[in-house]
Amino acid sequence: MAAQQTEAVTNLIQQQVLKAAEIIEERLDQEIKSLDELKSDDIEKLRERRLLQLKKEAKIRQEYLARGHGDYDELGDEKQFFEVVKKSPNVVVHFYRDCTPRCKIVDHHLKILAKRHVETRFCKVLADRCLFLAEKLKIRVIPTIACIKDSNAKDYIIGFTDLGNCDDFSTDMLEWRIARSGAIDYDGDLMTPPDKKKAPKSTGSIHVKKSSNLQDSDSDLDDD
């Protein structure tokens, strides 16, 4: 009896596989037929349209690279920051401190993402040097990543809370979080974070640095 049930299940699976294969084959036949029906003029028009699109994309890429896109560099002062924001529609800026170890983690990931997303300008600002800017953007915790679109701050990634609340989050995780702000082009699933299965790790308490009214989010890390 058990053998008969197993055979029946096997036959059913085989039938389903064959049916799925027939559907796929039918779709391929339809696509091939559509391509066969294209006239030489139609093919040439598609080719020209694609070439124009590629040339346009290459030109835009070169313009971005000329503005400093593709690199992750430091802005010296507020004036330079506002110049960058005016020239680039999408800017990701990291407010950091040299004495804050978690800022080095952010630096590592943003260097990778800067090369991955040439459409966006990635940079960092020493918060203590640009207190006016930090106050204007309401930066209270270090590190903070500001995502700016069309000269407006649209989103903030404050500390590592949105990155799994751990120090060993992946570059993909930060990429996903930035993408949710709309500051970069992203083809993945914006609803599901890449590091979803990673267990969160406590990031400790926050200490306030009274001299600049900025807070460090990595008080549990030892300074190197």
Residue frames as qw, qx, qy, qz and C-alpha x, y, z in Angstrom:
[[0.000, 0.885, 0.465, 0.000, 0.00, 0.00, 0.00],
 [0.304, -0.807, 0.108, 0.495, 2.78, 2.41, 0.94],
 [0.435, -0.145, 0.598, 0.657, 4.63, 1.58, -2.27],
 [0.241, 0.620, 0.656, 0.357, 1.52, 2.37, -4.33],
 [0.123, -0.943, -0.241, 0.192, 1.11, 5.73, -2.57],
 [0.410, -0.591, 0.340, 0.606, 4.78, 6.56, -3.20],
 [0.393, 0.163, 0.685, 0.592, 4.40, 5.65, -6.88],
 [0.115, 0.812, 0.554, 0.143, 1.28, 7.81, -7.14],
 [0.237, -0.892, -0.015, 0.384, 3.04, 10.79, -5.60],
 [0.447, -0.334, 0.526, 0.642, 6.01, 10.29, -7.93],
 [0.324, 0.451, 0.693, 0.460, 3.72, 10.16, -10.97],
 [0.020, -0.921, -0.384, 0.063, 1.96, 13.33, -9.84],
 [0.338, -0.749, 0.208, 0.531, 5.24, 15.18, -9.41],
 [0.435, -0.044, 0.647, 0.625, 6.41, 14.03, -12.85],
 [0.219, 0.695, 0.627, 0.276, 3.18, 15.29, -14.40],
 [0.147, -0.943, -0.167, 0.247, 3.56, 18.68, -12.72],
 [0.417, -0.527, 0.415, 0.612, 7.18, 18.96, -13.87],
 [0.386, 0.244, 0.702, 0.545, 6.20, 18.10, -17.45],
 [0.089, 0.856, 0.502, 0.085, 3.38, 20.63, -17.36],
 [0.259, -0.867, 0.059, 0.421, 5.71, 23.35, -16.07],
 [0.445, -0.261, 0.577, 0.634, 8.23, 22.47, -18.80],
 [0.313, 0.538, 0.680, 0.387, 5.52, 22.70, -21.45],
 [0.040, -0.947, -0.291, 0.132, 4.51, 26.18, -20.19],
 [0.354, -0.699, 0.308, 0.539, 8.11, 27.41, -20.25],
 [0.443, 0.028, 0.691, 0.570, 8.64, 25.95, -23.73],
 [0.224, 0.752, 0.589, 0.193, 5.47, 27.62, -24.98],
 [0.145, -0.940, -0.062, 0.303, 6.62, 31.01, -23.63],
 [0.419, -0.465, 0.508, 0.592, 10.03, 30.60, -25.27],
 [0.403, 0.356, 0.715, 0.447, 8.37, 29.74, -28.57],
 [0.095, 0.908, 0.407, -0.003, 6.27, 32.90, -28.33],
 [0.267, -0.836, 0.188, 0.441, 9.34, 35.04, -27.63],
 [0.453, -0.176, 0.656, 0.578, 11.26, 33.45, -30.51],
 [0.326, 0.613, 0.660, 0.286, 8.29, 34.01, -32.81],
 [0.035, -0.960, -0.190, 0.205, 8.10, 37.67, -31.77],
 [0.348, -0.645, 0.419, 0.536, 11.80, 38.10, -32.52],
 [0.456, 0.135, 0.735, 0.484, 11.44, 36.35, -35.89],
 [0.230, 0.791, 0.553, 0.124, 8.62, 38.74, -36.83],
 [0.191, -0.830, 0.043, 0.523, 10.81, 41.77, -36.20],
 [0.663, 0.719, 0.075, 0.193, 11.89, 43.43, -39.42],
 [0.703, 0.103, -0.110, 0.695, 15.48, 44.48, -39.99],
 [0.026, 0.632, 0.022, 0.775, 14.42, 48.13, -39.61],
 [0.663, -0.676, -0.121, -0.299, 12.86, 47.37, -36.23],
 [0.881, -0.244, -0.125, 0.385, 16.03, 45.60, -35.06],
 [0.489, 0.348, -0.044, 0.799, 18.19, 48.51, -36.18],
 [0.256, -0.714, -0.071, -0.647, 15.94, 50.98, -34.35],
 [0.816, -0.565, -0.119, -0.031, 16.18, 48.91, -31.15],
 [0.800, -0.002, -0.086, 0.593, 19.95, 48.76, -31.54],
 [0.238, 0.530, -0.002, 0.814, 20.22, 52.52, -32.06],
 [0.500, -0.724, -0.111, -0.461, 17.96, 53.21, -29.09],
 [0.877, -0.418, -0.116, 0.205, 20.06, 50.96, -26.87],
 [0.653, 0.200, -0.056, 0.728, 23.30, 52.59, -28.04],
 [0.042, -0.673, -0.040, -0.737, 21.90, 56.06, -27.29],
 [0.710, -0.659, -0.115, -0.219, 20.87, 54.89, -23.83],
 [0.870, -0.203, -0.090, 0.440, 24.34, 53.46, -23.14],
 [0.433, 0.413, -0.016, 0.801, 26.03, 56.66, -24.37],
 [0.315, -0.737, -0.081, -0.592, 23.77, 58.75, -22.16],
 [0.834, -0.543, -0.100, 0.020, 24.51, 56.57, -19.13],
 [0.781, 0.037, -0.066, 0.620, 28.26, 56.76, -19.84],
 [0.174, 0.599, 0.016, 0.781, 28.12, 60.55, -20.11],
 [0.553, -0.726, -0.070, -0.402, 26.23, 60.86, -16.83],
 [0.899, -0.329, -0.110, 0.266, 28.72, 58.54, -15.16],
 [0.603, 0.266, -0.059, 0.750, 31.65, 60.64, -16.37],
 [0.128, -0.703, -0.032, -0.699, 29.97, 63.80, -15.08],
 [0.761, -0.623, -0.094, -0.153, 29.46, 62.18, -11.68],
 [0.861, -0.114, -0.093, 0.486, 33.08, 61.03, -11.52],
 [0.358, 0.504, -0.027, 0.785, 34.23, 64.56, -12.34],
 [0.381, -0.718, -0.007, -0.583, 32.28, 65.80, -9.30],
 [0.124, -0.486, 0.743, -0.443, 34.03, 63.38, -6.96],
 [0.895, -0.075, 0.121, -0.422, 31.55, 60.52, -7.12],
 [0.889, 0.252, -0.373, 0.083, 33.07, 57.07, -6.79],
 [0.436, 0.277, -0.576, 0.633, 35.35, 58.18, -3.97],
 [0.554, -0.732, -0.396, 0.010, 34.76, 58.54, -0.25],
 [0.466, 0.308, -0.235, 0.795, 36.53, 61.67, 0.89],
 [0.313, -0.582, -0.511, 0.550, 36.43, 64.21, 3.69],
 [0.123, 0.821, 0.267, 0.489, 34.92, 67.68, 3.40],
 [0.454, 0.135, -0.386, 0.791, 36.95, 70.37, 5.14],
 [0.050, 0.176, 0.389, -0.903, 34.25, 72.80, 6.18],
 [0.396, 0.546, 0.599, -0.431, 30.62, 73.88, 5.84],
 [0.325, 0.664, -0.242, -0.627, 31.28, 75.83, 2.64],
 [0.122, 0.304, -0.880, -0.344, 32.60, 72.74, 0.89],
 [0.247, 0.258, 0.906, -0.227, 29.65, 70.73, 2.15],
 [0.412, 0.652, 0.345, -0.534, 27.09, 73.12, 0.66],
 [0.262, 0.584, -0.536, -0.550, 29.01, 73.18, -2.64],
 [0.035, -0.097, 0.985, 0.140, 28.84, 69.39, -2.82],
 [0.307, 0.436, 0.761, -0.371, 25.13, 69.33, -2.02],
 [0.381, 0.671, 0.001, -0.636, 24.42, 71.86, -4.78],
 [0.251, 0.506, -0.691, -0.452, 26.29, 69.84, -7.41],
 [0.192, 0.038, -0.977, -0.090, 25.03, 66.35, -6.54],
 [0.595, -0.326, -0.270, -0.683, 21.34, 65.41, -6.27],
 [0.898, -0.364, -0.230, -0.091, 22.13, 62.50, -3.93],
 [0.208, 0.627, -0.583, 0.473, 24.63, 62.83, -1.09],
 [0.842, -0.430, -0.324, 0.034, 25.44, 60.46, 1.77],
 [0.183, 0.696, -0.417, 0.555, 27.49, 62.21, 4.46],
 [0.767, -0.317, -0.505, 0.237, 28.98, 60.61, 7.56],
 [0.199, -0.843, 0.229, -0.444, 29.36, 62.82, 10.63],
 [0.884, -0.058, -0.386, 0.259, 32.28, 61.37, 12.57],
 [0.337, -0.878, 0.328, -0.091, 34.90, 61.82, 15.26],
 [0.483, 0.530, -0.684, 0.133, 38.46, 60.49, 15.22],
 [0.132, -0.319, 0.794, -0.501, 38.05, 59.30, 18.80],
 [0.757, 0.066, 0.321, -0.565, 34.89, 57.33, 18.05],
 [0.305, -0.247, 0.889, 0.235, 35.82, 53.74, 17.03],
 [0.542, 0.458, 0.695, -0.113, 32.46, 52.99, 15.42],
 [0.351, 0.823, -0.091, -0.438, 33.13, 55.73, 12.89],
 [0.067, -0.503, 0.790, 0.344, 35.93, 53.58, 11.49],
 [0.425, 0.223, 0.877, -0.009, 33.41, 50.81, 10.89],
 [0.435, 0.775, 0.328, -0.320, 31.21, 53.22, 8.95],
 [0.095, 0.761, -0.460, -0.449, 34.23, 54.43, 6.96],
 [0.313, -0.195, 0.898, 0.239, 35.02, 50.87, 5.89],
 [0.428, 0.476, 0.767, -0.033, 31.55, 50.26, 4.48],
 [0.300, 0.866, 0.158, -0.369, 31.07, 53.67, 2.86],
 [0.091, -0.600, 0.620, 0.497, 34.37, 53.35, 0.95],
 [0.300, 0.095, 0.918, 0.242, 32.97, 50.20, -0.66],
 [0.307, 0.691, 0.632, -0.170, 29.55, 51.70, -1.35],
 [0.084, 0.784, -0.136, -0.600, 31.04, 54.86, -2.89],
 [0.027, -0.353, 0.774, 0.525, 32.56, 52.75, -5.68],
 [0.208, 0.299, 0.930, 0.052, 29.44, 50.62, -5.97],
 [0.154, 0.810, 0.561, -0.069, 27.07, 53.58, -6.33],
 [0.384, 0.028, 0.185, 0.904, 28.61, 56.23, -8.55],
 [0.081, -0.666, -0.504, -0.544, 25.19, 57.90, -8.84],
 [0.494, -0.840, -0.214, -0.064, 25.61, 59.17, -5.27],
 [0.281, 0.673, -0.435, 0.529, 28.29, 61.32, -3.63],
 [0.807, -0.472, -0.325, 0.145, 29.72, 59.73, -0.46],
 [0.291, 0.597, -0.343, 0.664, 31.70, 61.88, 1.96],
 [0.605, -0.515, -0.524, 0.305, 32.37, 62.51, 5.63],
 [0.019, -0.793, 0.069, -0.605, 32.53, 65.55, 7.91],
 [0.426, -0.031, -0.650, 0.628, 34.40, 65.96, 11.17],
 [0.287, -0.759, -0.561, -0.164, 31.51, 66.92, 13.44],
 [0.483, -0.663, -0.217, 0.530, 33.58, 68.92, 15.94],
 [0.329, -0.131, 0.290, 0.889, 34.98, 71.06, 13.12],
 [0.165, -0.270, -0.498, -0.807, 31.56, 71.80, 11.62],
 [0.004, -0.302, -0.772, 0.559, 29.40, 72.46, 14.67],
 [0.356, 0.319, 0.019, -0.878, 27.19, 74.93, 12.80],
 [0.510, 0.149, -0.668, -0.522, 26.37, 72.29, 10.19],
 [0.274, -0.112, -0.933, 0.203, 25.85, 69.61, 12.84],
 [0.148, 0.326, 0.545, -0.758, 23.45, 71.91, 14.66],
 [0.428, 0.286, -0.253, -0.819, 21.63, 72.82, 11.43],
 [0.591, 0.077, -0.720, -0.356, 21.10, 69.13, 10.58],
 [0.724, -0.461, 0.188, -0.477, 20.31, 68.30, 14.23],
 [0.732, 0.229, -0.618, 0.171, 23.17, 65.81, 14.54],
 [0.557, -0.677, 0.254, -0.408, 23.17, 64.58, 18.14],
 [0.880, -0.276, 0.386, 0.028, 24.77, 61.13, 17.98],
 [0.298, 0.704, -0.610, -0.207, 28.11, 60.09, 16.46],
 [0.132, -0.081, 0.569, 0.808, 28.26, 58.32, 14.09],
 [0.489, 0.588, 0.462, -0.449, 25.30, 59.64, 12.11],
 [0.301, 0.068, 0.669, 0.676, 24.83, 59.23, 8.37],
 [0.344, 0.572, 0.243, -0.704, 22.71, 61.91, 6.70],
 [0.423, 0.292, 0.742, 0.430, 21.01, 61.01, 3.41],
 [0.110, 0.597, 0.068, -0.792, 20.44, 64.14, 1.35],
 [0.416, 0.426, 0.702, 0.391, 18.32, 64.43, -1.79],
 [0.173, 0.718, 0.355, 0.573, 18.04, 67.61, -3.82],
 [0.144, 0.453, -0.313, 0.822, 19.69, 69.67, -1.05],
 [0.626, -0.477, 0.089, -0.611, 17.24, 68.39, 1.60],
 [0.039, -0.281, 0.914, -0.289, 18.09, 65.99, 4.44],
 [0.695, -0.109, -0.414, -0.578, 15.59, 63.19, 3.91],
 [0.924, -0.281, -0.250, -0.073, 16.81, 60.55, 6.35],
 [0.095, -0.738, 0.601, -0.291, 19.29, 59.84, 9.12],
 [0.874, -0.062, -0.474, 0.084, 21.01, 56.61, 10.11],
 [0.279, -0.781, 0.346, -0.438, 21.78, 57.24, 13.77],
 [0.470, -0.458, 0.736, -0.165, 24.31, 54.92, 15.36],
 [0.157, 0.186, -0.926, -0.289, 23.86, 51.24, 14.51],
 [0.491, 0.153, 0.625, -0.586, 20.28, 50.76, 15.72],
 [0.728, 0.485, 0.036, -0.484, 18.89, 50.41, 12.17],
 [0.479, 0.567, -0.656, -0.135, 21.76, 48.14, 11.15],
 [0.805, -0.096, -0.586, 0.002, 20.96, 45.21, 13.41],
 [0.512, -0.802, 0.169, -0.255, 22.16, 46.93, 16.59],
 [0.897, -0.251, 0.201, 0.302, 25.56, 45.25, 16.19],
 [0.137, -0.789, 0.385, 0.459, 29.06, 46.21, 15.10],
 [0.331, -0.219, 0.817, 0.418, 29.58, 43.42, 12.55],
 [0.614, 0.610, 0.357, -0.351, 26.76, 44.33, 10.16],
 [0.656, 0.165, 0.523, 0.518, 27.52, 43.78, 6.48],
 [0.066, -0.220, 0.283, 0.931, 28.12, 46.34, 3.76],
 [0.157, -0.340, -0.766, -0.523, 24.94, 45.04, 2.13],
 [0.259, -0.644, -0.665, 0.278, 23.03, 45.88, 5.29],
 [0.142, -0.559, -0.080, 0.813, 24.17, 49.50, 5.23],
 [0.002, 0.010, -0.606, -0.795, 23.50, 49.64, 1.49],
 [0.184, -0.510, -0.814, -0.208, 19.95, 48.41, 2.11],
 [0.228, -0.685, -0.481, 0.497, 19.36, 50.98, 4.84],
 [0.093, -0.398, 0.198, 0.891, 20.64, 53.85, 2.69],
 [0.040, -0.179, -0.761, -0.622, 18.50, 52.61, -0.18],
 [0.128, -0.634, -0.753, 0.125, 15.40, 52.94, 1.97],
 [0.094, -0.661, -0.156, 0.728, 16.06, 56.69, 2.04],
 [0.598, 0.745, 0.295, 0.014, 16.10, 56.77, -1.76],
 [0.120, -0.880, 0.329, 0.320, 19.65, 58.14, -1.86],
 [0.141, -0.405, 0.819, 0.382, 21.02, 55.31, -4.04],
 [0.717, 0.193, -0.414, -0.526, 19.75, 53.07, -6.83],
 [0.326, -0.249, 0.869, -0.275, 18.82, 49.65, -5.47],
 [0.567, 0.084, -0.627, -0.528, 17.41, 46.54, -7.13],
 [0.232, -0.018, -0.933, 0.275, 16.95, 44.44, -3.98],
 [0.409, -0.615, -0.650, -0.175, 14.04, 43.93, -1.62],
 [0.011, 0.504, -0.256, 0.825, 13.58, 47.09, 0.44],
 [0.712, -0.490, -0.090, -0.495, 11.23, 45.31, 2.83],
 [0.950, -0.289, -0.065, 0.097, 13.69, 42.67, 4.03],
 [0.118, -0.878, 0.464, 0.030, 17.11, 43.62, 5.49],
 [0.685, 0.431, -0.587, 0.011, 20.01, 41.41, 4.29],
 [0.226, 0.290, -0.794, 0.484, 21.22, 40.76, 7.85],
 [0.647, -0.390, -0.115, -0.645, 17.77, 39.88, 9.16],
 [0.905, -0.195, -0.378, -0.013, 18.89, 36.54, 10.62],
 [0.466, 0.332, -0.510, 0.642, 21.83, 38.01, 12.50],
 [0.519, -0.633, -0.530, 0.221, 21.39, 38.11, 16.25],
 [0.020, 0.902, -0.032, 0.430, 21.50, 41.66, 17.65],
 [0.669, -0.126, -0.414, 0.605, 24.32, 42.65, 19.97],
 [0.261, -0.896, -0.287, 0.216, 24.04, 45.38, 22.56],
 [0.489, 0.608, -0.034, 0.625, 25.82, 48.62, 21.64],
 [0.469, -0.221, -0.454, 0.725, 26.00, 49.87, 25.23],
 [0.083, -0.837, -0.403, 0.360, 25.08, 53.19, 26.73],
 [0.408, 0.729, 0.155, 0.528, 25.57, 56.64, 25.23],
 [0.495, -0.473, -0.209, 0.698, 28.00, 59.13, 26.71],
 [0.207, 0.942, 0.243, 0.102, 27.54, 62.85, 26.20],
 [0.580, 0.030, -0.024, 0.814, 30.47, 65.05, 25.27],
 [0.081, -0.820, -0.422, 0.378, 29.44, 68.35, 26.83],
 [0.258, -0.459, 0.237, 0.817, 31.85, 70.56, 24.89],
 [0.120, 0.097, -0.576, -0.802, 29.99, 70.08, 21.61],
 [0.623, 0.135, 0.368, -0.677, 26.68, 68.61, 22.76],
 [0.697, 0.299, -0.545, -0.357, 27.27, 65.57, 20.55],
 [0.789, -0.328, 0.449, -0.261, 26.88, 62.00, 21.77],
 [0.201, 0.436, -0.854, -0.201, 29.08, 58.99, 21.00],
 [0.876, -0.055, -0.054, -0.475, 27.22, 55.75, 20.35],
 [0.840, 0.228, -0.480, 0.110, 30.18, 53.41, 20.92],
 [0.319, -0.741, 0.437, -0.398, 31.02, 53.78, 24.58],
 [0.912, -0.260, 0.303, -0.096, 31.39, 50.00, 24.92],
 [0.846, 0.440, -0.088, 0.288, 34.29, 49.86, 22.46],
 [0.629, -0.571, 0.102, 0.518, 37.92, 50.29, 23.50],
 [0.308, 0.915, -0.190, -0.177, 39.87, 53.06, 21.81],
 [0.914, 0.215, -0.030, 0.343, 42.78, 51.75, 19.77]]
